[in-house]
């Protein structure tokens, strides 16, 4: 799926983050969501690499990156720690400043990166999320029914891990396959990659710890940032699927403007998995935004 890209591994915080690198030009970091891997970008990475040096990584706990045991307060899976991972990776590759295009959980990491490492982020494009704090504080019946995994994965170990490990394929079908587009957007190669990685030892625990952090230390960090008046200083592009949940349950632009003064965006004709459901529509919106940052 990344034939023109080179694999790499970088060590940060004592763990290995693995990814692929390709293209030429200003640096662009791609971050995936749950329960996926960097493979989510396979339909757009090649075209992005015509304008950028593209780096696509697996988050800690996901894909082929390391999956450390969670600590009691889940802080080693906080978005603050995961953001530091990615900044360290980019610096190890020689990039002090870079743009970020991120989906789902990766977008939450990217938001924290833009807050904690503002000097490093030139532009931020986030796909199909509202702020974590808003999503928990404004939970509705419709949101809870669609995002049931937010409440399942945070249960204490090893309960959710045990159920996921018992049938990873069923879990995939009940998550990525149960959204508005079903399994149609996912190529056989991509689905096989998601299943391979979800079946790896440690992945179930890693993704659960990601969500346990989001309902604990991540909320503390977000509240502290808002109280301190911290804002995302770079331009932000927020896109979401018209057939998904984010635009129906929240007002994404209004919520993101609480976090950043320069926010634009809107809905695309798809559901949650934008890079695989609507790659052309994504590129049409994201490329001009990212190129403008490269030219600045």
C-alpha positions, -999 to 999 in steps of 0.1 A, spaced: 0 0 0 30 23 4 52 10 -24 72 43 -29 77 48 9 105 36 31 98 21 65 115 34 96 116 30 134 123 58 159 128 54 196 111 78 220 104 74 257 119 40 256 96 27 229 97 23 192 73 42 169 72 28 134 61 43 102 68 50 66 84 80 48 82 92 12 80 121 -12 98 154 -11 92 189 1 79 204 34 72 178 61 36 165 66 28 141 94 -2 117 90 -18 102 121 -45 76 121 -74 67 144 -90 38 162 -89 8 156 -67 14 126 -31 21 116 -12 42 91 -28 21 64 -58 45 65 -38 69 44 -31 45 15 -55 61 -9 -41 97 -4 -5 93 6 9 90 -29 -7 123 -41 3 141 -9 39 129 -15 39 148 -47 39 180 -27 53 170 7 77 147 25 50 125 40 56 106 73 28 82 83 32 66 117 14 41 140 5 57 173 19 41 204 -4 11 213 -14 7 176 -2 -9 145 35 -20 146 45 6 171 53 -6 207 25 -12 232 38 -5 267 17 -16 297 -4 12 309 5 29 342 -21 33 369 -31 69 359 -29 60 322 -5 90 316 18 70 293 -11 69 269 -22 105 274 -25 126 243 3 148 258 27 118 259 15 105 224 20 140 210 56 141 224 62 108 207 54 122 173 74 154 178 104 133 188 99 111 157 98 141 134 129 156 150 147 123 146 140 125 109 153 161 108 120 180 108 117 208 135 86 222 118 58 204 100 22 202 91 -2 176 105 -32 158 88 -49 136 114 -80 114 118 -100 104 148 -76 95 177 -47 108 158 -64 141 155 -67 143 193 -30 137 195 -24 164 169 -45 189 188 -24 183 220 7 186 198 -4 220 185 -10 232 221 22 217 237 46 221 208 32 252 190 66 261 176 67 228 156 33 228 140 27 250 109 -8 238 99 -33 214 115 -60 195 96 -82 174 117 -108 148 105 -141 139 120 -137 149 156 -150 175 180 -129 184 211 -127 155 235 -140 177 264 -170 188 244 -179 153 233 -178 139 269 -196 169 284 -223 170 257 -229 133 254 -264 126 241 -283 94 235 -275 95 197 -238 100 204 -237 73 230 -254 48 207 -230 55 179 -198 58 200 -205 29 224 -169 19 223 -159 52 241 -177 38 272 -168 1 267 -130 6 262 -125 26 294 -137 -2 317 -109 -15 339 -85 -41 325 -87 -68 315 -124 -68 307 -125 -51 274 -91 -64 263 -103 -100 269 -134 -95 247 -114 -79 219 -87 -106 219 -114 -133 218 -125 -123 183 -105 -93 168 -124 -97 134 -157 -94 151 -145 -63 169 -134 -47 137 -167 -55 120 -186 -39 149 -165 -8 148 -153 2 113 -179 -20 97 -209 -6 117 -206 30 105 -226 46 78 -207 32 48 -203 -4 62 -172 -23 50 -173 -10 14 -146 17 17 -120 -7 30 -98 -26 5 -90 -62 13 -54 -52 18 -63 -24 43 -87 -46 62 -62 -74 64 -37 -49 78 -61 -37 105 -69 -72 115 -33 -83 116 -24 -54 139 -54 -58 161 -45 -94 165 -10 -86 177 -2 -91 214 -7 -59 233 -28 -40 208 -61 -45 227 -45 -32 258 -29 -2 240 -61 10 224 -80 6 257 -53 26 275 -57 53 248 -94 57 257 -88 53 295 -64 83 292 -90 103 273 -116 100 301 -91 109 328 -57 127 324 -66 140 289 -97 158 303 -75 173 331 -50 185 306 -77 200 284 -94 218 312 -61 232 324 -53 244 289 -86 262 286 -83 277 320 -48 290 313 -60 306 280 -39 283 258 -49 283 222 -38 266 190 -18 292 172 -15 277 137 -44 277 111 -68 248 116 -89 229 90 -117 209 105 -135 185 83 -161 159 91 -184 134 74 -219 146 65 -231 110 71 -213 106 104 -221 116 140 -199 146 146 -219 172 126 -252 158 139 -243 158 176 -220 188 178 -213 221 161 -177 214 151 -166 248 139 -181 265 170 -164 241 193 -130 243 176 -132 281 177 -131 279 214 -96 264 210 -82 282 180 -87 317 165 -81 306 129 -105 277 120 -122 268 88 -138 237 73 -170 219 68 -187 185 60 -176 161 33 -199 137 14 -190 106 35 -191 91 69 -164 88 96 -135 72 76 -128 102 54 -94 91 39 -109 58 27 -145 69 20 -138 102 2 -101 105 -7 -107 128 -36 -129 152 -16 -104 152 12 -75 160 -11 -96 188 -27 -99 205 7 -67 195 24 -41 201 -3 -47 239 -9 -48 244 29 -15 225 35 2 240 4 -7 275 16 12 268 49 42 255 30 43 286 9 41 310 39 
